[in-house]
Amino acid sequence: MIDDIRLSAHFMLGEFLNLKKYPDNKPSMQVVANLTYGCLMLLEPAREAIGCPIIINSGFRNPRVNTLVGGVKNSQHLVGQAADIRPSDPARFQRLIAFLRSCEYTDQLLTGSAWLHISWTPFAEPRHYVRISYYK
């Protein structure tokens, strides 16, 4: 089953798809490769740095799902290069932000009060764009 595909030591493909709510939100092989890159280069190291699991609130979105959730038209979620995340321990939120700010693979980091948006670019130089308190 697609939900059971392991992308890295601690992340499964199903965490990025939300198929229970959006059963048609199925990724291409390129999207799976992009998500795997994000897991290996950002999310696994972040999990190690903060010492607790990372919860995926939103990952890949096909165009219909992206529209339904109010995503921007050029969202990196559409190609599997973004995730909205939070630490399982809210007390480690600032530590997660600090790690991702310093990570060389972070393309974009936008924070809210209890979650953040992170993106990566497997085929381009990361922009290292950071906006703290972007989501009110």
Secondary structure, DSSP 8 states (H G I E B T S, - for coil): -GGG-BSSSS-BGGGGT-TTT-TT----HHHHHHHHHHIIIIIHHHHHHHTS-EEEEE----HHHHHHTT--TT-GGGGT-EEEEEESSGGGHHHHHHHHHH-TT-SEEEE-SS-EEEE--TTS----EEETT---
